[in-house]
Amino acid sequence: MRKVKAKKVGKGMGAPAKWSEDLRAQILKAATEGDFLVDIARRLGIAVTTIWRWANSSDPNVRKENFGTELREAMAIGAQALLADSREELKNVLGAAAGDGPAVSAANNYAAFNRWLASKHNPKVYGERVQVDQKTEHSFKETRSALRDKILAASLKEGEGSSTDDPE
């Protein structure tokens, strides 16, 4: 009842929104640097769901800034930054330690980790590509009729077994 009255007067329920231009800039800057939204939210003292709600909000104060589009673009840039950083690290290590196995292995692990991070930031671009082979030798009708025949044969076999087991 109070919520209905508050809406009529133009007031909302709950805590006031923390949205500000400064907060928006901090979120976008951190996302561009490759930080995860969970870490950004924790640092700023807000929930990740709040950030996504702002990104998908129909609130004109948030929506007019195209925050959702900017956030997704910032996350894509962050993923690219992670990959560029790992490439640079790998080049540095390979150039400095040509024969040093552990250093090369560590650099390779670092690059693999950053590729994994990038796949989490932007899975459509950097995620694993799964190839599904959908070639079939039989049509659906053939497979269905073959399955029906097997079921029928199994039920007939069961019927024969139950009549021979009958003691009468």
Secondary structure as the mmCIF struct_conf table of DSSP 4:
data_model
#
loop_
_struct_conf.conf_type_id
_struct_conf.id
_struct_conf.beg_label_comp_id
_struct_conf.beg_label_asym_id
_struct_conf.beg_label_seq_id
_struct_conf.end_label_comp_id
_struct_conf.end_label_asym_id
_struct_conf.end_label_seq_id
HELX_RH_AL_P HELX_RH_AL_P1 ARG A 2 VAL A 9
TURN_TY1_P TURN_TY1_P1 GLY A 10 GLY A 10
BEND BEND1 MET A 13 ALA A 15
HELX_LH_PP_P HELX_LH_PP_P1 PRO A 16 ALA A 17
HELX_RH_AL_P HELX_RH_AL_P2 GLU A 21 THR A 32
TURN_TY1_P TURN_TY1_P2 GLU A 33 GLY A 34
HELX_RH_AL_P HELX_RH_AL_P3 LEU A 37 LEU A 44
TURN_TY1_P TURN_TY1_P3 GLY A 45 GLY A 45
HELX_RH_AL_P HELX_RH_AL_P4 VAL A 48 ALA A 55
TURN_TY1_P TURN_TY1_P4 ASN A 56 ASN A 56
HELX_RH_AL_P HELX_RH_AL_P5 PRO A 60 ARG A 63
TURN_TY1_P TURN_TY1_P5 LYS A 64 ASN A 66
HELX_RH_AL_P HELX_RH_AL_P6 PHE A 67 ALA A 96
TURN_TY1_P TURN_TY1_P6 ALA A 98 GLY A 99
HELX_RH_AL_P HELX_RH_AL_P7 GLY A 101 HIS A 121
HELX_RH_AL_P HELX_RH_AL_P8 PRO A 123 TYR A 126
BEND BEND2 GLY A 127 GLY A 127
BEND BEND3 GLU A 137 HIS A 138
HELX_RH_AL_P HELX_RH_AL_P9 PHE A 140 THR A 164
BEND BEND4 ASP A 165 ASP A 165
#
